[in-house]
Structures are given as C-alpha cells and as structure tokens.
Amino acid sequence: MAQDDICRICENFPESVLYVLCDCRIAYTTWKSIDNSLGLDNFFNKPLQVWLLENLSSQSTYQGISWPLLFSCIMNTLWFYRNKYIFEEDRTMPEGAVYLVALRLVRDYAAVQFEFIRIRRNVVSLCLNDTIDLHGTRTLIVAIKDKFSKFSN
C-alpha cells in the first residue's frame, strides 16, 4: 500500500486492500462492467473478510463461469495492474479491459484443467488396458499431479 495511505491511482481516498480490489475507480468500473446489479446486493458495502468469503464461497456462475474463479481472476488482474501502475510507473492500465484480461485468465485456466483431465483419463485408460506397466503409470500420474498443483497454486 502507499506510504501516505492515499490511493495512487485515483488520489482521492485512503488505500486499503478492500479499496484497491473493490472501490477504487478502476475496480469499481470493472465490477460494474460485469454486472450493473452488483451494487444492489451490497457488493460494495461489506468488510473485506465478508466480501471475500461470500464471493469465494459462492456456488453461482456468471455466463457459465464459476463466480469464485472469475472473482479471483478479476482480483488478480486488478492487483497486477495496480502494481504495474505504482512500481513500474506503467500508466497504461486498461480501465475498460480488466474484465477481458481476467476472462482470458479464466479461459486459460479452464483449458489447462480440461487438458489435465484428458491426460489423466488417457493414463488411466492405458493402465487399465495394461499397455504400460503400473509402476510407470503411477510415477507419471504423480508427476502430472505435482506439475498441476504447482500451476494451480
């Protein structure tokens, strides 16, 4: 956070994690661009922990996308551009494009997850058909799980 506690992007309000991810001009515009009704459910009027818990534990979807996944990717993108703005003095923050960048992250994650599931099914199928030895298959599965868990963390 800024040492003088004022948001360096909008230069109007004290900066906090909640302010950066939810209330700052860029964040607010991003959330409202997703769904104009977000403000009606007190989306912008909750303490940080409640706001995070409710959104990250939600079972809902938005246009077929898991809301917690989309929410996380948007927060990640907002934080990324905030840090570029402050630490790299990169003033090209794509105010209207944060949602699109986050959506691309969601799609990339979904593609990796789909590919992982496909590979796992192929490995299990090979194992069941005895076309490769069981010890080698277990080693391969452990290696794939290890790689995937590093990617998803």
C-alpha positions in Angstrom: 0.0 0.0 0.0 1.1 3.6 -0.5 3.1 5.1 2.4 0.9 8.2 2.5 -2.2 6.0 2.6 -3.9 7.7 -0.3 -4.7 5.6 -3.4 -2.1 6.4 -6.0 -4.5 5.6 -8.9 -7.4 7.8 -8.0 -5.6 10.0 -5.5 -8.8 10.6 -3.5 -9.3 8.1 -0.8 -7.2 6.1 1.8 -5.8 3.0 0.2 -6.6 -0.4 1.7 -6.8 -3.9 0.2 -10.6 -3.6 0.0 -10.3 -0.2 -1.6 -7.9 -1.4 -4.2 -9.9 -4.5 -5.1 -13.4 -3.2 -4.8 -13.8 0.6 -4.5 -11.1 2.3 -6.4 -12.2 3.8 -9.7 -10.6 1.0 -11.8 -12.0 -1.8 -9.6 -15.5 -0.2 -9.3 -15.7 0.3 -13.1 -14.6 -3.3 -13.6 -17.1 -4.8 -11.3 -19.9 -2.7 -12.6 -19.0 -3.6 -16.2 -19.6 -7.3 -15.3 -23.0 -6.8 -13.8 -24.7 -3.5 -13.2 -26.8 -5.0 -10.4 -23.8 -5.8 -8.2 -24.3 -2.7 -6.2 -27.9 -3.7 -5.4 -26.8 -6.6 -3.3 -24.4 -4.5 -1.2 -21.5 -5.8 -3.2 -19.6 -2.6 -2.5 -20.6 -2.2 1.2 -19.1 -5.1 3.0 -16.0 -5.5 5.2 -13.1 -7.2 3.4 -13.3 -10.6 5.0 -17.1 -10.9 4.5 -16.7 -9.6 0.9 -14.0 -12.2 0.1 -15.7 -15.1 1.9 -19.1 -14.5 0.2 -17.7 -14.2 -3.2 -15.1 -17.0 -3.0 -17.5 -19.5 -1.4 -20.4 -18.7 -3.8 -21.8 -21.6 -5.8 -23.1 -19.3 -8.5 -22.0 -18.8 -12.1 -21.7 -15.8 -14.4 -22.3 -16.6 -18.0 -21.4 -20.2 -17.4 -18.2 -19.4 -15.5 -17.7 -20.3 -11.8 -18.2 -17.0 -10.0 -15.4 -17.7 -7.4 -12.9 -18.4 -10.3 -13.9 -15.3 -12.2 -13.9 -13.2 -9.0 -10.4 -14.5 -8.2 -9.1 -13.8 -11.7 -10.5 -10.2 -11.6 -8.9 -9.5 -8.2 -5.6 -10.9 -9.5 -5.8 -8.7 -12.6 -6.7 -5.6 -10.6 -3.8 -6.2 -8.3 -1.4 -6.9 -11.2 -2.3 -3.6 -13.0 -2.2 -1.7 -9.7 1.4 -2.9 -9.0 2.5 -2.1 -12.6 1.0 1.4 -12.2 2.8 2.0 -8.9 6.1 0.1 -9.1 6.8 0.2 -12.8 5.1 3.6 -13.4 3.2 1.9 -16.2 0.2 4.2 -16.7 -1.4 2.1 -19.4 -3.9 0.5 -17.1 -6.7 -0.8 -19.4 -9.6 0.5 -17.3 -12.2 -1.0 -19.5 -10.2 -4.1 -20.3 -9.5 -5.6 -16.8 -12.6 -7.8 -17.1 -11.5 -9.1 -20.5 -8.0 -9.9 -19.2 -9.4 -11.7 -16.3 -11.8 -13.6 -18.6 -8.8 -14.7 -20.6 -7.2 -16.0 -17.4 -10.4 -17.9 -16.6 -10.4 -19.5 -20.1 -6.7 -20.4 -19.9 -7.2 -22.0 -16.5 -10.2 -23.9 -17.8 -8.2 -25.1 -20.9 -5.4 -26.3 -18.6 -7.8 -28.0 -16.3 -9.6 -29.7 -19.3 -6.2 -30.9 -20.7 -5.2 -32.2 -17.3 -8.4 -34.2 -17.1 -8.0 -35.5 -20.6 -4.4 -36.6 -19.9 -5.4 -38.3 -16.7 -8.2 -40.2 -18.4 -5.7 -41.4 -21.1 -3.2 -42.5 -18.5 -5.9 -44.4 -16.5 -7.1 -46.0 -19.7 -3.6 -47.1 -20.7 -3.2 -48.5 -17.2 -6.4 -50.4 -17.3 -5.5 -51.9 -20.7 -2.1 -53.0 -19.4 -0.4 -51.3 -22.3 2.1 -49.7 -19.9 3.3 -51.0 -16.6 1.5 -50.0 -13.5 4.6 -48.6 -11.7 5.4 -46.3 -14.6 1.8 -45.1 -14.7 1.8 -44.3 -11.0 5.0 -42.3 -11.4 3.6 -40.5 -14.4 0.3 -39.6 -12.5 2.3 -38.4 -9.5 4.4 -36.2 -11.8 1.4 -34.8 -13.6 -0.4 -34.1 -10.3 2.7 -32.4 -9.0 3.0 -30.1 -12.0 -0.7 -29.3 -12.0 -0.7 -28.4 -8.3 2.2 -26.1 -8.8 0.4 -24.4 -11.6 -2.9 -24.0 -9.7 -1.3 -22.6 -6.5 
